[in-house]
Amino acid sequence: MRIILIGPMGSGKSSIGKILARQIDLKFIDTDKLIEIQEGIKIKEIFSTKGENYFRDLEVMVLKKTLKVQSGVIATGGGIIEREANRLLLKKERNVFFLNSSVRRQFERTKDSDKRPLLNKGNNLKTLQELFDKRLRYYEDTSKYQIEMDNKTNEEIIEQIIKNT
Ligand code: S3P
C-alpha cells in the first residue's frame, strides 16, 4: 500500500508521515531526501548551484521512480504539484492526502529552519501566502482527501488518514 502526503512547507508531511509509517508498519519515504541522496548535496545547494528548474526535473524523476516500485508512506516536497507530470502521476494514485494548513501555521512551523531555499529571502509570511495562493488549486485537484491540520493532534490527523485509506 502507498499513502502519499502533499501540501505546503511546514504542513507536517514529514512529521506525520514518520509517525503514520511506524504505526501501520510501512516504510517512510521522503522525496526530498531521495533527491539529496541521489545528488549528494542538500536541496538548498541544488537550488543555489543548479537552479529551481533543475530541482523540479529531479522531483519528476524521483516521484516517477518511487511510485513505480515502492509501497510506503511517501512525503513529498511542497512544490511537487508545480509540474503537470507530477500532478498526472499523483492523480492516478489512490491515497493522496492534502495536508491543508493555514499560512500562519506554515509560518510558525518553518520559522526556525534554514533548510528551505524558497524562504528567508525577505518576508516569509508573504512568500508562504503567495505560494499557497498559487498552489492551492493544484493541491485540491491532485489529492483524494484533504486533512485540515490546524488545531488537531497528531493522533486525530493520523486517525483521519487511516480511516480514509
Ligand atoms: C519546496 C518545499 C520543500 C523542498 C524545497 C521546495 C517548495 O519541501 O522540496 O525546498 O517548493 O514548496 P517541504 O515541503 O518538505 O518543506
Backbone and ligand atoms as CSV (ligand in chain L), in Angstrom:
chain,resi,resn,atom,element,x,y,z
A,1,MET,N,N,0.834,-1.206,0.000
A,1,MET,CA,C,0.000,0.000,0.000
A,1,MET,C,C,0.868,1.255,0.000
A,2,ARG,N,N,0.344,2.278,-0.670
A,2,ARG,CA,C,1.049,3.547,-0.718
A,2,ARG,C,C,0.158,4.666,-0.209
A,3,ILE,N,N,0.699,5.466,0.676
A,3,ILE,CA,C,-0.008,6.665,1.133
A,3,ILE,C,C,0.898,7.846,0.818
A,4,ILE,N,N,0.356,8.810,0.091
A,4,ILE,CA,C,1.185,9.937,-0.331
A,4,ILE,C,C,0.671,11.228,0.310
A,5,LEU,N,N,1.595,11.969,0.879
A,5,LEU,CA,C,1.237,13.211,1.552
A,5,LEU,C,C,1.727,14.402,0.743
A,6,ILE,N,N,0.799,15.283,0.397
A,6,ILE,CA,C,1.182,16.515,-0.295
A,6,ILE,C,C,0.692,17.707,0.537
A,7,GLY,N,N,1.245,18.870,0.252
A,7,GLY,CA,C,0.830,20.063,0.987
A,7,GLY,C,C,2.013,20.998,1.148
A,8,PRO,N,N,1.732,22.207,1.616
A,8,PRO,CA,C,2.785,23.227,1.691
A,8,PRO,C,C,3.907,22.921,2.690
A,9,MET,N,N,4.972,23.670,2.560
A,9,MET,CA,C,6.088,23.595,3.520
A,9,MET,C,C,5.531,23.824,4.917
A,10,GLY,N,N,5.975,23.014,5.840
A,10,GLY,CA,C,5.534,23.226,7.221
A,10,GLY,C,C,4.136,22.722,7.512
A,11,SER,N,N,3.538,22.006,6.577
A,11,SER,CA,C,2.183,21.500,6.866
A,11,SER,C,C,2.249,20.274,7.763
A,12,GLY,N,N,3.380,19.557,7.727
A,12,GLY,CA,C,3.538,18.398,8.612
A,12,GLY,C,C,3.662,17.074,7.868
A,13,LYS,N,N,4.009,17.139,6.589
A,13,LYS,CA,C,4.097,15.913,5.772
A,13,LYS,C,C,5.115,14.933,6.345
A,14,SER,N,N,6.283,15.446,6.685
A,14,SER,CA,C,7.334,14.555,7.194
A,14,SER,C,C,7.042,14.090,8.614
A,15,SER,N,N,6.641,15.012,9.467
A,15,SER,CA,C,6.435,14.591,10.864
A,15,SER,C,C,5.266,13.619,10.978
A,16,ILE,N,N,4.158,13.912,10.310
A,16,ILE,CA,C,3.016,12.988,10.353
A,16,ILE,C,C,3.367,11.690,9.613
A,17,GLY,N,N,4.036,11.843,8.483
A,17,GLY,CA,C,4.396,10.663,7.676
A,17,GLY,C,C,5.212,9.653,8.457
A,18,LYS,N,N,6.167,10.154,9.222
A,18,LYS,CA,C,7.028,9.251,10.007
A,18,LYS,C,C,6.222,8.490,11.057
A,19,ILE,N,N,5.381,9.206,11.768
A,19,ILE,CA,C,4.591,8.559,12.830
A,19,ILE,C,C,3.613,7.555,12.213
A,20,LEU,N,N,2.962,7.984,11.144
A,20,LEU,CA,C,1.988,7.122,10.466
A,20,LEU,C,C,2.651,5.840,9.962
A,21,ALA,N,N,3.801,5.992,9.329
A,21,ALA,CA,C,4.501,4.832,8.769
A,21,ALA,C,C,4.830,3.823,9.869
A,22,ARG,N,N,5.321,4.341,10.974
A,22,ARG,CA,C,5.671,3.467,12.092
A,22,ARG,C,C,4.422,2.741,12.591
A,23,GLN,N,N,3.357,3.500,12.703
A,23,GLN,CA,C,2.121,2.944,13.259
A,23,GLN,C,C,1.514,1.840,12.396
A,24,ILE,N,N,1.588,1.991,11.082
A,24,ILE,CA,C,0.962,0.970,10.225
A,24,ILE,C,C,2.009,0.067,9.569
A,25,ASP,N,N,3.231,0.175,10.079
A,25,ASP,CA,C,4.303,-0.713,9.655
A,25,ASP,C,C,4.605,-0.630,8.154
A,26,LEU,N,N,4.726,0.578,7.676
A,26,LEU,CA,C,5.146,0.802,6.291
A,26,LEU,C,C,6.449,1.590,6.325
A,27,LYS,N,N,7.147,1.547,5.205
A,27,LYS,CA,C,8.384,2.304,5.113
A,27,LYS,C,C,8.061,3.799,4.951
A,28,PHE,N,N,8.873,4.653,5.539
A,28,PHE,CA,C,8.693,6.092,5.327
A,28,PHE,C,C,9.663,6.553,4.244
A,29,ILE,N,N,9.117,7.232,3.248
A,29,ILE,CA,C,9.933,7.708,2.130
A,29,ILE,C,C,9.708,9.214,1.972
A,30,ASP,N,N,10.796,9.939,1.767
A,30,ASP,CA,C,10.699,11.386,1.636
A,30,ASP,C,C,11.359,11.762,0.304
A,31,THR,N,N,10.595,12.321,-0.621
A,31,THR,CA,C,11.165,12.567,-1.968
A,31,THR,C,C,12.328,13.564,-1.908
A,32,ASP,N,N,12.255,14.532,-0.999
A,32,ASP,CA,C,13.378,15.467,-0.863
A,32,ASP,C,C,14.657,14.738,-0.437
A,33,LYS,N,N,14.494,13.792,0.475
A,33,LYS,CA,C,15.656,13.020,0.949
A,33,LYS,C,C,16.239,12.190,-0.187
A,34,LEU,N,N,15.352,11.567,-0.988
A,34,LEU,CA,C,15.831,10.758,-2.108
A,34,LEU,C,C,16.625,11.609,-3.095
A,35,ILE,N,N,16.150,12.832,-3.306
A,35,ILE,CA,C,16.858,13.741,-4.214
A,35,ILE,C,C,18.229,14.098,-3.644
A,36,GLU,N,N,18.281,14.365,-2.355
A,36,GLU,CA,C,19.560,14.711,-1.721
A,36,GLU,C,C,20.545,13.549,-1.801
A,37,ILE,N,N,20.034,12.337,-1.597
A,37,ILE,CA,C,20.910,11.165,-1.664
A,37,ILE,C,C,21.429,10.984,-3.098
A,38,GLN,N,N,20.500,11.093,-4.046
A,38,GLN,CA,C,20.881,10.923,-5.454
A,38,GLN,C,C,21.922,11.946,-5.901
A,39,GLU,N,N,21.740,13.193,-5.476
A,39,GLU,CA,C,22.633,14.263,-5.924
A,39,GLU,C,C,23.865,14.432,-5.037
A,40,GLY,N,N,23.770,13.898,-3.831
A,40,GLY,CA,C,24.893,14.014,-2.908
A,40,GLY,C,C,25.045,15.386,-2.278
A,41,ILE,N,N,24.063,16.238,-2.464
A,41,ILE,CA,C,24.080,17.561,-1.811
A,41,ILE,C,C,22.680,17.909,-1.294
A,42,LYS,N,N,22.617,18.936,-0.453
A,42,LYS,CA,C,21.341,19.349,0.141
A,42,LYS,C,C,20.477,20.106,-0.882
A,43,ILE,N,N,19.167,20.064,-0.634
A,43,ILE,CA,C,18.206,20.756,-1.518
A,43,ILE,C,C,18.599,22.225,-1.727
A,44,LYS,N,N,19.006,22.853,-0.643
A,44,LYS,CA,C,19.370,24.270,-0.718
A,44,LYS,C,C,20.518,24.499,-1.709
A,45,GLU,N,N,21.483,23.587,-1.674
A,45,GLU,CA,C,22.614,23.713,-2.599
A,45,GLU,C,C,22.211,23.419,-4.031
A,46,ILE,N,N,21.270,22.499,-4.205
A,46,ILE,CA,C,20.789,22.216,-5.564
A,46,ILE,C,C,20.170,23.494,-6.150
A,47,PHE,N,N,19.346,24.159,-5.342
A,47,PHE,CA,C,18.723,25.401,-5.803
A,47,PHE,C,C,19.783,26.452,-6.137
A,48,SER,N,N,20.795,26.587,-5.264
A,48,SER,CA,C,21.748,27.678,-5.476
A,48,SER,C,C,22.749,27.378,-6.593
A,49,THR,N,N,23.059,26.109,-6.810
A,49,THR,CA,C,24.052,25.833,-7.851
A,49,THR,C,C,23.416,25.502,-9.209
A,50,LYS,N,N,22.282,24.798,-9.173
A,50,LYS,CA,C,21.701,24.362,-10.456
A,50,LYS,C,C,20.365,25.040,-10.783
A,51,GLY,N,N,19.765,25.653,-9.783
A,51,GLY,CA,C,18.506,26.363,-10.018
A,51,GLY,C,C,17.269,25.536,-9.720
A,52,GLU,N,N,16.160,26.264,-9.551
A,52,GLU,CA,C,14.906,25.604,-9.173
A,52,GLU,C,C,14.402,24.659,-10.265
A,53,ASN,N,N,14.566,25.068,-11.512
A,53,ASN,CA,C,14.058,24.241,-12.604
A,53,ASN,C,C,14.710,22.856,-12.629
A,54,TYR,N,N,15.990,22.836,-12.369
A,54,TYR,CA,C,16.730,21.568,-12.303
A,54,TYR,C,C,16.175,20.702,-11.170
A,55,PHE,N,N,15.904,21.353,-10.036
A,55,PHE,CA,C,15.327,20.633,-8.897
A,55,PHE,C,C,13.957,20.050,-9.268
A,56,ARG,N,N,13.144,20.840,-9.982
A,56,ARG,CA,C,11.806,20.360,-10.375
A,56,ARG,C,C,11.918,19.159,-11.327
A,57,ASP,N,N,12.932,19.157,-12.167
A,57,ASP,CA,C,13.156,17.991,-13.043
A,57,ASP,C,C,13.473,16.757,-12.200
A,58,LEU,N,N,14.323,16.955,-11.198
A,58,LEU,CA,C,14.676,15.838,-10.306
A,58,LEU,C,C,13.444,15.319,-9.587
A,59,GLU,N,N,12.583,16.237,-9.174
A,59,GLU,CA,C,11.351,15.840,-8.467
A,59,GLU,C,C,10.488,14.936,-9.345
A,60,VAL,N,N,10.421,15.254,-10.625
A,60,VAL,CA,C,9.618,14.418,-11.548
A,60,VAL,C,C,10.231,13.024,-11.637
A,61,MET,N,N,11.546,12.979,-11.803
A,61,MET,CA,C,12.214,11.671,-11.941
A,61,MET,C,C,12.045,10.829,-10.687
A,62,VAL,N,N,12.265,11.460,-9.544
A,62,VAL,CA,C,12.201,10.722,-8.278
A,62,VAL,C,C,10.778,10.260,-7.969
A,63,LEU,N,N,9.805,11.102,-8.242
A,63,LEU,CA,C,8.421,10.693,-7.959
A,63,LEU,C,C,8.035,9.522,-8.863
A,64,LYS,N,N,8.404,9.632,-10.129
A,64,LYS,CA,C,8.085,8.559,-11.087
A,64,LYS,C,C,8.659,7.233,-10.607
A,65,LYS,N,N,9.917,7.279,-10.234
A,65,LYS,CA,C,10.614,6.067,-9.777
A,65,LYS,C,C,9.967,5.513,-8.512
A,66,THR,N,N,9.688,6.396,-7.594
A,66,THR,CA,C,9.120,5.988,-6.302
A,66,THR,C,C,7.758,5.325,-6.479
A,67,LEU,N,N,6.933,5.914,-7.325
A,67,LEU,CA,C,5.587,5.374,-7.495
A,67,LEU,C,C,5.597,4.052,-8.257
A,68,LYS,N,N,6.640,3.813,-8.990
A,68,LYS,CA,C,6.719,2.570,-9.757
A,68,LYS,C,C,6.974,1.367,-8.858
A,69,VAL,N,N,7.839,1.549,-7.907
A,69,VAL,CA,C,8.282,0.363,-7.162
A,69,VAL,C,C,7.895,0.311,-5.686
A,70,GLN,N,N,7.652,1.454,-5.110
A,70,GLN,CA,C,7.609,1.476,-3.659
A,70,GLN,C,C,6.212,1.359,-3.065
A,71,SER,N,N,6.136,0.627,-1.978
A,71,SER,CA,C,4.980,0.829,-1.132
A,71,SER,C,C,5.514,1.537,0.110
A,72,GLY,N,N,4.678,2.307,0.745
A,72,GLY,CA,C,5.145,3.051,1.903
A,72,GLY,C,C,4.344,4.319,2.099
A,73,VAL,N,N,4.746,5.076,3.103
A,73,VAL,CA,C,4.183,6.408,3.303
A,73,VAL,C,C,5.169,7.381,2.664
A,74,ILE,N,N,4.698,8.136,1.687
A,74,ILE,CA,C,5.589,8.988,0.907
A,74,ILE,C,C,5.295,10.461,1.171
A,75,ALA,N,N,6.260,11.151,1.768
A,75,ALA,CA,C,6.143,12.596,1.960
A,75,ALA,C,C,6.815,13.279,0.775
A,76,THR,N,N,6.171,14.320,0.252
A,76,THR,CA,C,6.691,14.996,-0.937
A,76,THR,C,C,7.085,16.433,-0.587
A,77,GLY,N,N,7.814,17.068,-1.469
A,77,GLY,CA,C,8.138,18.486,-1.280
A,77,GLY,C,C,6.905,19.335,-1.585
A,78,GLY,N,N,6.836,20.490,-0.957
A,78,GLY,CA,C,5.663,21.355,-1.105
A,78,GLY,C,C,5.363,21.780,-2.538
A,79,GLY,N,N,6.402,21.735,-3.381
A,79,GLY,CA,C,6.194,22.184,-4.760
A,79,GLY,C,C,6.027,21.047,-5.756
A,80,ILE,N,N,5.836,19.852,-5.258
A,80,ILE,CA,C,5.768,18.681,-6.143
A,80,ILE,C,C,4.651,18.826,-7.180
A,81,ILE,N,N,3.610,19.572,-6.814
A,81,ILE,CA,C,2.455,19.716,-7.709
A,81,ILE,C,C,2.663,20.821,-8.752
A,82,GLU,N,N,3.846,21.434,-8.750
A,82,GLU,CA,C,4.081,22.503,-9.724
A,82,GLU,C,C,4.156,21.949,-11.138
A,83,ARG,N,N,4.737,20.781,-11.279
A,83,ARG,CA,C,4.873,20.187,-12.610
A,83,ARG,C,C,3.651,19.343,-12.956
A,84,GLU,N,N,3.171,19.555,-14.152
A,84,GLU,CA,C,1.982,18.813,-14.587
A,84,GLU,C,C,2.240,17.307,-14.577
A,85,ALA,N,N,3.444,16.915,-14.960
A,85,ALA,CA,C,3.781,15.476,-14.988
A,85,ALA,C,C,3.527,14.849,-13.619
A,86,ASN,N,N,3.888,15.564,-12.579
A,86,ASN,CA,C,3.674,15.035,-11.222
A,86,ASN,C,C,2.196,15.003,-10.853
A,87,ARG,N,N,1.486,16.030,-11.279
A,87,ARG,CA,C,0.046,16.051,-10.965
A,87,ARG,C,C,-0.647,14.867,-11.623
A,88,LEU,N,N,-0.250,14.569,-12.841
A,88,LEU,CA,C,-0.865,13.436,-13.542
A,88,LEU,C,C,-0.523,12.118,-12.846
A,89,LEU,N,N,0.725,11.989,-12.427
A,89,LEU,CA,C,1.133,10.767,-11.707
A,89,LEU,C,C,0.325,10.610,-10.427
A,90,LEU,N,N,0.201,11.695,-9.696
A,90,LEU,CA,C,-0.481,11.640,-8.392
A,90,LEU,C,C,-1.981,11.387,-8.544
A,91,LYS,N,N,-2.540,11.909,-9.611
A,91,LYS,CA,C,-3.981,11.713,-9.819
A,91,LYS,C,C,-4.340,10.252,-10.056
A,92,LYS,N,N,-3.350,9.488,-10.489
A,92,LYS,CA,C,-3.608,8.064,-10.720
A,92,LYS,C,C,-3.528,7.255,-9.430
A,93,GLU,N,N,-3.066,7.901,-8.384
A,93,GLU,CA,C,-2.892,7.193,-7.110
A,93,GLU,C,C,-4.180,7.186,-6.302
A,94,ARG,N,N,-4.279,6.183,-5.463
A,94,ARG,CA,C,-5.476,6.003,-4.660
A,94,ARG,C,C,-5.479,6.873,-3.390
A,95,ASN,N,N,-4.335,6.889,-2.722
A,95,ASN,CA,C,-4.289,7.516,-1.393
A,95,ASN,C,C,-3.412,8.767,-1.346
A,96,VAL,N,N,-3.883,9.811,-1.981
A,96,VAL,CA,C,-3.129,11.060,-1.911
A,96,VAL,C,C,-3.858,12.012,-0.960
A,97,PHE,N,N,-3.178,12.393,0.101
A,97,PHE,CA,C,-3.762,13.262,1.122
A,97,PHE,C,C,-3.126,14.643,1.051
A,98,PHE,N,N,-3.993,15.639,0.992
A,98,PHE,CA,C,-3.534,17.029,1.033
A,98,PHE,C,C,-3.601,17.505,2.484
A,99,LEU,N,N,-2.439,17.737,3.070
A,99,LEU,CA,C,-2.387,18.253,4.437
A,99,LEU,C,C,-2.534,19.774,4.358
A,100,ASN,N,N,-3.727,20.235,4.609
A,100,ASN,CA,C,-4.022,21.653,4.459
A,100,ASN,C,C,-3.825,22.405,5.775
A,101,SER,N,N,-3.001,23.418,5.692
A,101,SER,CA,C,-2.607,24.144,6.894
A,101,SER,C,C,-2.731,25.640,6.634
A,102,SER,N,N,-3.140,26.390,7.638
A,102,SER,CA,C,-3.184,27.844,7.456
A,102,SER,C,C,-1.770,28.362,7.207
A,103,VAL,N,N,-1.688,29.488,6.521
A,103,VAL,CA,C,-0.381,30.077,6.227
A,103,VAL,C,C,0.315,30.476,7.530
A,104,ARG,N,N,-0.458,30.931,8.501
A,104,ARG,CA,C,0.115,31.294,9.795
A,104,ARG,C,C,0.812,30.090,10.434
A,105,ARG,N,N,0.164,28.942,10.372
A,105,ARG,CA,C,0.758,27.727,10.941
A,105,ARG,C,C,1.989,27.286,10.129
A,106,GLN,N,N,1.901,27.383,8.821
A,106,GLN,CA,C,3.075,27.079,7.974
A,106,GLN,C,C,4.248,27.951,8.404
A,107,PHE,N,N,3.937,29.230,8.610
A,107,PHE,CA,C,4.960,30.199,9.009
A,107,PHE,C,C,5.598,29.818,10.344
A,108,GLU,N,N,4.747,29.523,11.319
A,108,GLU,CA,C,5.252,29.161,12.651
A,108,GLU,C,C,6.132,27.918,12.585
A,109,ARG,N,N,5.719,26.968,11.762
A,109,ARG,CA,C,6.424,25.689,11.717
A,109,ARG,C,C,7.695,25.707,10.859
A,110,THR,N,N,7.880,26.769,10.084
A,110,THR,CA,C,9.090,26.832,9.253
A,110,THR,C,C,10.069,27.887,9.742
A,111,LYS,N,N,9.660,28.671,10.730
A,111,LYS,CA,C,10.444,29.877,11.033
A,111,LYS,C,C,11.835,29.614,11.615
A,112,ASP,N,N,12.051,28.480,12.223
A,112,ASP,CA,C,13.371,28.219,12.797
A,112,ASP,C,C,14.270,27.355,11.908
A,113,SER,N,N,13.814,27.120,10.693
A,113,SER,CA,C,14.604,26.253,9.810
A,113,SER,C,C,15.297,27.090,8.738
A,114,ASP,N,N,16.519,26.733,8.402
A,114,ASP,CA,C,17.199,27.452,7.316
A,114,ASP,C,C,17.461,26.514,6.140
A,115,LYS,N,N,16.670,25.459,6.082
A,115,LYS,CA,C,16.906,24.445,5.049
A,115,LYS,C,C,16.122,24.686,3.770
A,116,ARG,N,N,15.220,25.672,3.810
A,116,ARG,CA,C,14.318,25.826,2.675
A,116,ARG,C,C,14.749,26.993,1.784
A,117,PRO,N,N,15.184,26.669,0.577
A,117,PRO,CA,C,15.729,27.714,-0.299
A,117,PRO,C,C,14.728,28.790,-0.706
A,118,LEU,N,N,13.438,28.485,-0.639
A,118,LEU,CA,C,12.457,29.494,-1.050
A,118,LEU,C,C,12.121,30.462,0.079
A,119,LEU,N,N,12.601,30.140,1.287
A,119,LEU,CA,C,12.288,31.013,2.434
A,119,LEU,C,C,13.514,31.806,2.886
A,120,ASN,N,N,13.271,32.676,3.859
A,120,ASN,CA,C,14.312,33.547,4.422
A,120,ASN,C,C,14.973,34.454,3.387
A,121,LYS,N,N,14.143,34.935,2.487
A,121,LYS,CA,C,14.652,35.865,1.472
A,121,LYS,C,C,14.001,37.227,1.635
A,122,GLY,N,N,13.278,37.390,2.719
A,122,GLY,CA,C,12.528,38.622,2.923
A,122,GLY,C,C,11.408,38.308,3.891
A,123,ASN,N,N,10.179,38.453,3.423
A,123,ASN,CA,C,9.029,38.238,4.284
A,123,ASN,C,C,8.451,36.828,4.089
A,124,ASN,N,N,8.764,35.944,5.013
A,124,ASN,CA,C,8.325,34.544,4.861
A,124,ASN,C,C,6.810,34.394,4.823
A,125,LEU,N,N,6.148,35.196,5.625
A,125,LEU,CA,C,4.682,35.093,5.670
A,125,LEU,C,C,4.108,35.408,4.284
A,126,LYS,N,N,4.657,36.425,3.670
A,126,LYS,CA,C,4.193,36.841,2.336
A,126,LYS,C,C,4.541,35.761,1.297
A,127,THR,N,N,5.751,35.236,1.389
A,127,THR,CA,C,6.165,34.187,0.435
A,127,THR,C,C,5.260,32.975,0.554
A,128,LEU,N,N,5.012,32.551,1.788
A,128,LEU,CA,C,4.172,31.362,2.000
A,128,LEU,C,C,2.751,31.612,1.498
A,129,GLN,N,N,2.263,32.837,1.726
A,129,GLN,CA,C,0.907,33.183,1.257
A,129,GLN,C,C,0.850,33.131,-0.273
A,130,GLU,N,N,1.865,33.681,-0.911
A,130,GLU,CA,C,1.870,33.704,-2.384
A,130,GLU,C,C,1.953,32.299,-2.962
A,131,LEU,N,N,2.823,31.488,-2.355
A,131,LEU,CA,C,2.940,30.102,-2.836
A,131,LEU,C,C,1.621,29.360,-2.647
A,132,PHE,N,N,1.007,29.594,-1.496
A,132,PHE,CA,C,-0.251,28.904,-1.200
A,132,PHE,C,C,-1.347,29.337,-2.176
A,133,ASP,N,N,-1.409,30.632,-2.461
A,133,ASP,CA,C,-2.417,31.128,-3.407
A,133,ASP,C,C,-2.224,30.501,-4.781
A,134,LYS,N,N,-0.981,30.349,-5.154
A,134,LYS,CA,C,-0.678,29.782,-6.474
A,134,LYS,C,C,-0.948,28.276,-6.520
A,135,ARG,N,N,-0.704,27.601,-5.406
A,135,ARG,CA,C,-0.708,26.135,-5.434
A,135,ARG,C,C,-1.974,25.461,-4.923
A,136,LEU,N,N,-2.801,26.216,-4.206
A,136,LEU,CA,C,-3.956,25.593,-3.551
A,136,LEU,C,C,-4.807,24.760,-4.510
A,137,ARG,N,N,-5.093,25.320,-5.684
A,137,ARG,CA,C,-5.963,24.581,-6.611
A,137,ARG,C,C,-5.295,23.281,-7.066
A,138,TYR,N,N,-3.986,23.290,-7.156
A,138,TYR,CA,C,-3.281,22.059,-7.546
A,138,TYR,C,C,-3.341,21.014,-6.431
A,139,TYR,N,N,-3.145,21.468,-5.193
A,139,TYR,CA,C,-3.241,20.523,-4.071
A,139,TYR,C,C,-4.631,19.904,-4.038
A,140,GLU,N,N,-5.625,20.758,-4.222
A,140,GLU,CA,C,-7.009,20.264,-4.143
A,140,GLU,C,C,-7.313,19.307,-5.284
A,141,ASP,N,N,-6.859,19.691,-6.441
A,141,ASP,CA,C,-7.152,18.939,-7.646
A,141,ASP,C,C,-6.432,17.595,-7.704
A,142,THR,N,N,-5.289,17.542,-7.062
A,142,THR,CA,C,-4.417,16.372,-7.174
A,142,THR,C,C,-4.686,15.350,-6.084
A,143,SER,N,N,-5.312,15.775,-4.998
A,143,SER,CA,C,-5.480,14.870,-3.850
A,143,SER,C,C,-6.854,14.208,-3.852
A,144,LYS,N,N,-6.939,13.089,-3.152
A,144,LYS,CA,C,-8.236,12.416,-2.991
A,144,LYS,C,C,-8.925,12.889,-1.707
A,145,TYR,N,N,-8.109,13.245,-0.714
A,145,TYR,CA,C,-8.659,13.694,0.572
A,145,TYR,C,C,-7.903,14.905,1.061
A,146,GLN,N,N,-8.625,15.718,1.808
A,146,GLN,CA,C,-7.989,16.892,2.387
A,146,GLN,C,C,-8.089,16.799,3.905
A,147,ILE,N,N,-6.978,17.011,4.576
A,147,ILE,CA,C,-6.991,16.978,6.037
A,147,ILE,C,C,-6.693,18.385,6.550
A,148,GLU,N,N,-7.585,18.905,7.343
A,148,GLU,CA,C,-7.334,20.210,7.960
A,148,GLU,C,C,-6.383,19.990,9.139
A,149,MET,N,N,-5.246,20.642,9.095
A,149,MET,CA,C,-4.197,20.365,10.070
A,149,MET,C,C,-4.242,21.267,11.313
A,150,ASP,N,N,-4.828,22.448,11.169
A,150,ASP,CA,C,-4.821,23.383,12.294
A,150,ASP,C,C,-5.645,22.842,13.465
A,151,ASN,N,N,-5.137,23.054,14.648
A,151,ASN,CA,C,-5.853,22.698,15.884
A,151,ASN,C,C,-6.233,21.229,15.990
A,152,LYS,N,N,-5.388,20.369,15.485
A,152,LYS,CA,C,-5.634,18.932,15.639
A,152,LYS,C,C,-4.404,18.285,16.228
A,153,THR,N,N,-4.625,17.195,16.944
A,153,THR,CA,C,-3.478,16.458,17.457
A,153,THR,C,C,-2.973,15.522,16.362
A,154,ASN,N,N,-1.731,15.073,16.521
A,154,ASN,CA,C,-1.190,14.100,15.567
A,154,ASN,C,C,-2.076,12.864,15.500
A,155,GLU,N,N,-2.566,12.456,16.659
A,155,GLU,CA,C,-3.408,11.244,16.722
A,155,GLU,C,C,-4.669,11.427,15.884
A,156,GLU,N,N,-5.279,12.599,16.002
A,156,GLU,CA,C,-6.509,12.859,15.235
A,156,GLU,C,C,-6.230,12.860,13.727
A,157,ILE,N,N,-5.106,13.453,13.367
A,157,ILE,CA,C,-4.742,13.533,11.949
A,157,ILE,C,C,-4.507,12.131,11.392
A,158,ILE,N,N,-3.743,11.358,12.132
A,158,ILE,CA,C,-3.408,10.005,11.680
A,158,ILE,C,C,-4.657,9.127,11.597
A,159,GLU,N,N,-5.504,9.286,12.566
A,159,GLU,CA,C,-6.750,8.508,12.548
A,159,GLU,C,C,-7.569,8.831,11.289
A,160,GLN,N,N,-7.597,10.113,10.963
A,160,GLN,CA,C,-8.361,10.532,9.781
A,160,GLN,C,C,-7.742,9.974,8.490
A,161,ILE,N,N,-6.432,9.930,8.448
A,161,ILE,CA,C,-5.773,9.371,7.258
A,161,ILE,C,C,-6.081,7.878,7.153
A,162,ILE,N,N,-5.893,7.175,8.246
A,162,ILE,CA,C,-6.101,5.721,8.220
A,162,ILE,C,C,-7.552,5.390,7.841
A,163,LYS,N,N,-8.466,6.145,8.400
A,163,LYS,CA,C,-9.890,5.904,8.125
A,163,LYS,C,C,-10.212,6.065,6.632
A,164,ASN,N,N,-9.469,6.893,5.963
A,164,ASN,CA,C,-9.786,7.181,4.553
A,164,ASN,C,C,-8.919,6.448,3.541
A,165,THR,N,N,-8.138,5.488,4.005
A,165,THR,CA,C,-7.327,4.739,3.036
A,165,THR,C,C,-8.038,3.443,2.665
L,1,S3P,C1,C,9.613,23.347,-1.611
L,1,S3P,C2,C,9.379,22.635,-0.469
L,1,S3P,C3,C,10.416,21.859,0.220
L,1,S3P,C4,C,11.513,21.441,-0.754
L,1,S3P,C5,C,12.024,22.613,-1.500
L,1,S3P,C6,C,10.933,23.337,-2.281
L,1,S3P,C7,C,8.517,24.115,-2.222
L,1,S3P,O1,O,9.863,20.712,0.868
L,1,S3P,O2,O,11.026,20.472,-1.649
L,1,S3P,O3,O,12.623,23.466,-0.577
L,1,S3P,O4,O,8.627,24.472,-3.410
L,1,S3P,O5,O,7.490,24.360,-1.545
L,1,S3P,P1,P,8.954,20.761,2.211
L,1,S3P,O6,O,7.543,20.983,1.773
L,1,S3P,O7,O,9.158,19.432,2.815
L,1,S3P,O8,O,9.490,21.871,3.046
